[in-house]
Amino acid sequence: MTSFKKLPVLAGLVAVFILGVVAISEAQERLALKGYDPVAYFTEHRPMLGDAKFQHDFDGSTYRFASEKHLQLFKADPDRYMPQYNNWCAASVAKGEKVHGNPEWWLVVDGRLYLFGKPIGPGLMRANIATMKNEADQNWSKVSKMPAPPTPDYMKAN
């Protein structure tokens, strides 16, 4: 009889555990740029991990910043700092495909941040800036509607 009394407690613990895992997974999916600071690409000219104490929800994603100053710069003009093509690889969008952009493979061109899915991406864009941007811009409306591919393990938040 006592084992039946423990069953609801055990079921409750399992439910709490499952809900916790789901909440963590959803939070990681909402974390933009794998937690990198979008402002740092412009001010520090390099990728920098953001801090959870300086974060801001914008356009369905959570952005983290390395400092309060970066957070305030983003809040004042988010469009200036947002990665183009909603964080997707610019070279892939130019080809009509949807590939996750990696915040460690990036390029700022004409005041805009572009991410790439492979380390070769920034070099390809530098070599052919006008053509790649034009093709990506033309393909974006189609690519943006494509289903998201699975997130590769190296892109999941730590």
N, C-alpha and C positions, 0 to 999 in steps of 0.2 A: 504494500500500500504506500509506503514512503517513497518508493521509486516513482510512482505516478504523481506525487506531489512535486517532485523535482523537475518533471517534464516541462511544465510551463516556464519555469525559470531558465532551463536549458534552451528552450525554444526562443525565449526573449533575448538571451545572450547571443545566440546565432543570428537573430534578426538585427540586433544592434551592430554586430560585426559586419554583416552584409551591407547594411546601410552606410556604414563608415567607409567601406571599400568603394562603394558607388560614389559617395560624396568626394572622396579623394580623386577618383578617376575623372569625375566631371570637372573638378577644380583644375586638374592638370590639363584637360582639353581646353579650358577657357584661358589658360595662361599663354599670353601672346609671346612670341619670340623666345620661347623656352626660358623665359624669365630675364632675358637680356633687356637692357635699358635702350629704348629707341633714340633717345636724345643724345646718348654718348657717341653714336656714330657721327654726329654733327659737331659736338663740342670737344670731344676727346679724340676723334678720328680713329676710333677703334671700338670693338664690341666690349661691353662691360656688363657683368651680371648685376641685375637690380636687387634691391633689398625689399623683403616683404613689408617692412614698415613704411616704405614709400611706394605705394601701389595705387592704381586708379582704374576703375572699370570704365571702359569706353567701347561703344559699338559692339557689345556682346563679348568682349574679351577683357582680361585683366592684364594690365601693363605694370611692370615693375621698373623702378628707377634707382640709380646709384645714390642719389641725394635728393633732398627737398627742393633744391634749385632746379634740378632736372624735371622733377614732378611738376613744378609750377610752370616751367617753360612748355611742357607738354599740354597742360590744362589750358594755357593761354592760346595755343595754336596747334591742336592735335594733327590737323591735316598736313602741317609742315613736316612732322616727324614720323607719320605713319608709313610703314613699308608699303610700297606699291603692290598692286595686285593681291591685296589682303593677305600678305605673308607668303604667297606662293612663289615658286621659282620663276623669275622673269624670263629666263631662256626657254623654259618649258612652255610658259604661256605664249611666247612668240611662236612656238611650234604647234600650238593648239592643244597642249597637254596640261595636266594638273599634277604637279609634283611639289612636295613640301619644300619650302625654302629653309635653309639652315642659317641661323643668325651668325654663324662664324664665317660664312662665305657671302660676302656682301660688297656693294659698291654704291657710292653716292655720286649721282650724275645730275647736273643741273638742279641741285638742291633737293633731290628726291632719293630716297633709300630703296635699293633693289636687293632682294635676297636671291640666292641660287641654291640649287639642290646638289651641286657638285663643285669642288674647288676650281674647276676649269671655267665656271660661269662668268666670274668677273672679267677674266681675260677675254672671253668671247665677246662680252658686251663692249669692253674698251675698244676692241678691234673693229666693231661695227655698230656703234651706238645708235645712229639714226635708224638703221634698218631694223635692229632688234626692238627698239622702243616702238616704232611704227607697227611692226607685226604684232607685238604683244598688246598694244592698245587696240588694234583691230580685232584680235581674238578674245579679248577680255570678256566681252558680254557673253560669248558662247562658253568659254572656259569656266567662268564664275558660276554657271549653272550646273556644271558637271558634279557628280558625287565626289566627295573627298576620298582619296585613296587611304588605306590604313596608314597610321602614323608609324614610321620606322622607329625601332627601339632607341636609336641614337638621338632622335628628336624629342623623346618624352622627357618631361621635366624631372629633375632630380629630386 
